[in-house]
């Protein structure tokens, strides 16, 4: 075991001497490179110890070492491809549960297409749940009259002076200001919106006054991915 460790230390010393005065090696910063060397030395020591414990039974020792190396490779690969694996997992879950909304790290939101072919999600508007449909054709968030009343908007005082196109044709709507619109980790303050006339709108619409504030949004197959400005 000790000869292997001594050789490893000698190689590490030679490597450090070779890169003295530089701040990168193999496109890695010096700190990362040194951690890699330390990990390699530890692996060499563990491997030497494993082989030593099987002295006289070299074939069994090699099998055990191969098993540990395989486990290490799986762990390293899992870490290296963790984001791809998470994305793959989201696609699988989305295919099994249409319409599901998943919240990722840093404010990313993934919405699976519903059975009706649309992307619908539950927002927090002024602290209350509001179900809305993703619609890039809508210049604004558009709320059903009934929904606006539930949110505490004084619908008796609003002025239906803005024309808006809906699935049922043109109708009038009233401009309002929403204090907060939140979707998972994405939060936007004071968002302009419209309130449709009573009975004019079947679904609330998540339109451009919210979407234009995002870092990005994209439709990838059966999934809608929205990213907040922090990403």
Order of alpha helices (4+ residues) and beta strands (2+ residues): alpha-beta-beta-alpha-alpha-alpha-beta-beta-beta-beta-beta-alpha-beta-beta-beta-beta-alpha-beta-beta
